[in-house]
């Protein structure tokens, strides 16, 4: 089956800025839902298809254009085919940083430094990496960093989210008394407070590695 047919098989319901999948092809398994798209693992392949509801279909082209500017940076998934409302790319095995904090999987300073280096390289391409959060950075089984979801890398406004996460890492995560793992509900609550600007991490830290 062609990828466009897979994309066409999906029936979305979008309510109150939340996406729900009502139906999809039997070859697809839903593995992730974001603000503007859902990601499905394609049966018997190492690929996923990211499909956008019609309300957000324009983002598919923008994200495809951004990935085309990052093709030689191996920290991003390879894109195989794009369409008016979908992208097909590598299935990346591993844990997001959100899952690492939730499960107690260590995040080393070397991981933070690699993300810094990736974002520096992205900026050299004339992009403005934005919306960098715990769910779009992954650590693979061989301890490599991968980044997903680049849809907002062309934003014009200055986004401090990664710097704030990095500062929280040095200020709290590396503290000897920081819990080995945090429940998902608490991480989501902290994220909600951050989005509402009810909490901030103002102190700036520099990398040591």
Buried (B, 14 or more C-beta within 10 A) or exposed (E): EEBBEBBBBBEBEEEEEEBEBEEBBEBBEEEBEBEBBBBBBBEEEEBBBBBBBEEBBEBBBBBBEBBEBBEEEEBBBEBEBBBEBBBBBBBBEBBBBBBBBBEEBEBEBEBBBBBBEBBEBBEEEEBBBBBBBBBBBBBEEEEBBBBBBBBBBBEEEEBEBBBBBBBBBBBEBBEEEEEEEBEEEEBEEBBEEBEEEEEEBEEEBEEEE
